[in-house]
Amino acid sequence: MLLSDNLPKINCVHISKIEAGVVLANLGELLEIEERSDCYALIISRMNEKQVFKFEKNTVLVTI
């Protein structure tokens, strides 16, 4: 069980303001971000692999 003094700082960030190096809650570290005409493609390091996740442009992400 996590104690309240052990919880990481949680932030909500609009996807257009996100930067490489942040850790996305339950996903992993953001390595790269690519803006496309209809979405943002995020390349995330997850389980020692690079994975691509696509998000709509109006998305708010949770970072830790």
C-alpha positions as CSV (number, residue, x, y, z in Angstrom):
1,M,0.0,0.0,0.0
2,L,1.3,3.5,-0.9
3,L,1.4,6.0,1.8
4,S,0.5,9.6,1.0
5,D,4.0,10.9,1.7
6,N,5.4,8.4,-0.9
7,L,3.2,9.4,-3.8
8,P,4.8,11.1,-6.8
9,K,3.8,14.6,-7.8
10,I,0.9,14.3,-10.4
11,N,0.4,16.9,-13.1
12,C,-2.2,17.3,-15.8
13,V,-0.7,18.7,-19.0
14,H,-2.3,19.5,-22.3
15,I,-0.7,17.4,-25.0
16,S,0.5,20.5,-27.0
17,K,2.6,21.5,-23.9
18,I,4.2,18.1,-23.2
19,E,7.9,17.7,-23.5
20,A,10.3,14.8,-24.0
21,G,11.7,13.4,-20.8
22,V,8.5,13.5,-18.7
23,V,7.0,10.3,-17.4
24,L,3.4,9.6,-18.4
25,A,1.4,7.9,-15.7
26,N,1.0,4.1,-16.4
27,L,2.8,4.4,-19.7
28,G,6.5,5.4,-19.3
29,E,9.0,8.0,-20.3
30,L,8.2,10.1,-23.3
31,L,11.1,9.9,-25.7
32,E,9.7,11.8,-28.7
33,I,6.5,13.6,-29.8
34,E,5.4,14.1,-33.4
35,E,2.5,16.4,-34.3
36,R,0.5,15.1,-37.2
37,S,-2.5,16.8,-38.9
38,D,-5.1,14.8,-36.9
39,C,-3.2,13.7,-33.8
40,Y,0.0,13.6,-31.8
41,A,2.1,10.5,-31.9
42,L,4.1,9.9,-28.7
43,I,7.1,7.5,-28.7
44,I,7.3,6.1,-25.2
45,S,9.9,3.8,-23.5
46,R,7.8,1.0,-22.0
47,M,9.2,-2.3,-20.7
48,N,12.5,-1.6,-22.4
49,E,10.8,-1.1,-25.8
50,K,9.9,1.9,-27.8
51,Q,6.1,2.1,-28.3
52,V,4.0,4.6,-30.2
53,F,0.8,5.9,-28.8
54,K,-1.5,8.2,-30.7
55,F,-3.7,10.8,-29.0
56,E,-6.3,13.3,-30.2
57,K,-5.1,16.9,-30.2
58,N,-7.5,17.9,-27.4
59,T,-6.1,15.3,-24.9
60,V,-4.9,16.1,-21.4
61,L,-2.2,13.8,-20.2
62,V,-1.2,12.8,-16.6
63,T,2.5,13.1,-15.8
64,I,4.4,12.0,-12.7
